[in-house]
Amino acid sequence: MPNAKTPDPDNREWTKADFAKAKRGVDVLPAAVLAAFGKPRGRPKLDQTKVAVKLRLDPEVVASYKAAGPGWQTRMNADLKKAISRSVKPSQPKAARRA
């Protein structure tokens, strides 16, 4: 076995040109080979992703949601969506909101 510091003559280091002409495995491998790899890992891509925000809440609000168990952030998101569907949209001018 060659020393880790000694390059392998059968597997040279890739150049920028090598990377430029490289193709993804899904584009060139037969379906049978791709099937052997199984499902892709991770969560499926969503059409509409969520936005990460930093939000400061009262401790009792967070404690109440967390006390209900796992999924508290999803429940909080659902409650906020319900609240905005019942109220005037924030994009309207302030005068329209008071009416």
URMO-V568281 format. One record per backbone hydrogen bond with DSSP energy under -0.5 kcal/mol. NH is the residue of the N-H (numbers start at 1). CO is the residue of the C=O. If there is no record, write none. Layout:
nh = {NH NH}
co = {CO CO}
//
This chain:
nh = {6 7 9 11 19 20 21 22 22 27 28 28 29 34 35 36 37 37 38 49 55 57 61 62 63 64 65 66 67 68 68 69 72 75 76 77 78 79 80 81 82 83 84 85 86 87 92 96 97 98 99}
co = {3 5 7 8 15 16 17 18 19 24 24 25 25 30 31 32 33 34 35 47 53 55 58 58 59 60 61 62 63 64 65 66 69 71 72 73 74 75 76 77 78 79 80 81 82 83 89 93 93 94 95}
//
